[in-house]
């Protein structure tokens, strides 16, 4: 069943790009596909487009369902739809699967036309800059010169920030949520553990596991379990699971605590639908993002050409992308006298809070987005 | 400048003479930081009359949302947690409008304001105002237009008199560039610590 504020039944589309894309690593993608979805209607002067950038495990499927009996809606369905905070009566919303992804855009699981086999390990390592460059090509393809806004949480927020740095004329508003100007050493460390879990899985085969008809399921599962721990707060875990047992203590290493059951369930679910090579690339893109690097670690200098207006949001219990990291972005924007509002939302859910429909948080997004002028809709 | 602002302000339903005076102290187009900006009324006023590039700091969710929804740039943070996120001398004017009495780390915050702003404006309700004193004489904590809270339900923690604040500035080697005292929107020059209900200061950093 579809609720009235759902964008409804959606079909993904594919844009093919036959021009080569030069990547930050120096490698060149001779051609590539980007799979995307759109919600709402692009207005006549094409001034109402909003791009949603996804985080580590997201996709282009932001809102709606693929069929009436589809069990799940898109990953940010609570935000996007008619009369929702990101109102599709007003905006033309674009969701895109990033390059290197495993939901239809060119990535390690795609067939390399030269070898007629999956790219696997041969698919290049990507950066946030590469993603943003490819997203501008998608905007061109859709005939959009300037986006009304870019919305992104976590790794998606990094893409929104990068857009404003690299393409200052092409974005009017950036909503950077639960994000950071770069990863801390601790964050890189978590990513490294996740990658090691995948790479040391005997079924990884140096990234060419497709040829062996296997997937490094155990590694991917552990990587996701670790991720889940860091996306939640200790308090949220305590409130949800505490020390609850499924049954009683049995003196085994099977699932005895509810917490274990949840982690294993999440790990199994993810390992069944996500690609390990994509996971490696997504975490690497996170590690590498550091726009201030070229400017003696001075983020304010890195943002010197930015023109967009910003809404920056963090969550009090988010220790993976803590409020302090968002405040670094805010400071750099202030140093450049840019328009910025910053909210520190009191929330118990840790990093995952950015996907939750908290009333105050959604009011913030709703009010900010409703103030964006887009001109006539039709 | 003040004349113009007073004219503009008169058309507003809720005329705030203290806002008009602050507007007279803020240069046109200045970069302004309003600490504890509440619902953004002062910044809204200054943006309209002086086209300032304004930023507010506010910790309360509801006030923050009101500011942001009006298009005011507002940073959600607790003043007490420190203002190190603001560069030295990065604002033309830093304002603490009727918030001084509600901060714990008074000296630290005033010093930070003097670090961040080339000009600092502080306003506060004068606890020494005769109406406040008379309420105390009759055995009650003062409640007034500028001190609208009951003793058990007040955000105010550091109430002071004009004499107290003057002494504070001397002790901290802060130069008072200008001081204005108001009662019922009118300037008070005779015995200001007794007759004045609202104190307004322009401060300069210690040399």
Interface residues (C-beta under 8 A of the other chain):
Chain A: X311 X327 X330 X331 X334 X335 X337 X339 X340 X341 X342 X343 X344 X346 X360 X363 X364 X367 X368 X371
Chain B: X31 X53 X55 X61 X64 X65 X67 X68 X69 X71 X72 X73 X74 X75 X76 X77 X85 X86 X87 X90
